[in-house]
């Protein structure tokens, strides 16, 4: 959040060329503030033209390891299938 707004020039171009971020967040228990920060980061990345996608999971998804594992598997399978 502190780094992205200050990106410019050649460093910004390097990030644009070599970066794609996937922002993943649940909407369930213990996600207070995380959803809003995920949205703010997605907005900052969009403003800078940095490739990204935001993936908000359901209200039943809590901030715990079993869900993080499911999210990781989901996104790794997508990337590896390309």
N, C-alpha and C positions, 0 to 999 in steps of 0.2 A: 504494500500500500504506500510505503514511503518511496520506494525505488521507481515505480512505473511513471508517476507524474513528471519526474525529472529526466526521463530518457529523451534524448534527442540526437540529432546528427548521425554520425556513422554508427554509434552504438545502437541507436534505435533501429537503423537499417539492418544491422547484424541480427538483432532480436527478431525483427519481422521476417527475415529470410530463413532463420534457423529454428523457429520456435512455434510450437502449437501446444497450448495448454488445455487441459480438461479440468474444469472446476467442478467438483462433486460434493454435494452436501445433502444430507437428509433433512427432513422437516419435523422430526419427532422429538422425543425427550432429549434434553440437554443441548439443544441446538440454538439456544438463546443467543442472539447476536451473530451467529455463524452465517445464517441465511442472508442477513443484511450485508455482512462483510463480503460474502461471496458475490452478491449482486454489485456492490461497489467496485470490487476488483474487476468483474466482467465489464462494467461500464468504463473503467480506466483503460483496460486493454482495448476495448472497442474504440475509444477516443484516440488511442495511439496507433490503431490499425494492426494490432498484434493478433495473430490467429489464435482463436480459443473457442471453446464451447462450454456452456454452463449446463450441468445436469443435476437438477433438484429431484431427489427421491421423495417418496411419500411420507405422510404424517406418521406412519407406523415404523419409520426407519430411525433408530436411535444412534447416538454417538458412541458406538461400541465396536469392538473388534469383529464380531461376526458379520456385521453390516459392512464394515470397511473391506473385509475379505470378499464379500459378494460384489461390491462395487469395483474392486480391483480386477476380479476375474471378468466381470462384464466388459470393462473397458480394455483390458489386455486382449481378450478374445476378439474384440472389434478391430483393434489395431493390427493384430497378427493375421486376421482374415483378409487384409488388404493385399 
